[in-house]
Amino acid sequence: MNQPYTVLVLCTGNSCRSQMAEVLLNNDLAGQVRALSAGTRPQPKVADGAIAALKDAGLNTEGLHPKDIDAVMSEDIDLVVTVCDNAREACPIFPKPIPAIHLPFHDPHGEPLESFLAVRDDIRTRLIAAVREKLGLQAAAA
């Protein structure tokens, strides 16, 4: 493979689950996947709990900010992942058929940090495996 697959993670607000998924995919599948995230109705900022959960795992959160779906429509996307039911229903029509998977995660907004940590770990466990399987990627050598 010459270049990494581009994976777009869609959520409604692009302030929590999709942001965590973007960072986790870029970290855990580095070199194989380039993850982007966007929202159908982006919030003003990334949730503090999401930032804290990512930092707790030693992950870089610099430059994270909610983006509207229009900001990424010009990208050559190989896979779309919706992580909430609202985004799945409002998923845009892409100019070409793009494989998609729907993997909803609990929304921890307004809950304690422990909820964000649990969602981060759930995303890391289920989403990384689903993307790896859908794209036919090999697991990293241990």
Secondary structure, 3 states (H helix, E strand, C coil): CCCCEEEEEEECCCCCHHHHHHHHHHHHCCCCEEEEEEECCCCCCCCHHHHHHHHHCCCCCCCCCCCEHHHCCCCCCCEEEECCHHHHHCCCCCCCCCCEEECCCCCCCCCCHHHHHHHHHHHHHHHHHHHHHHHCCCCCCC
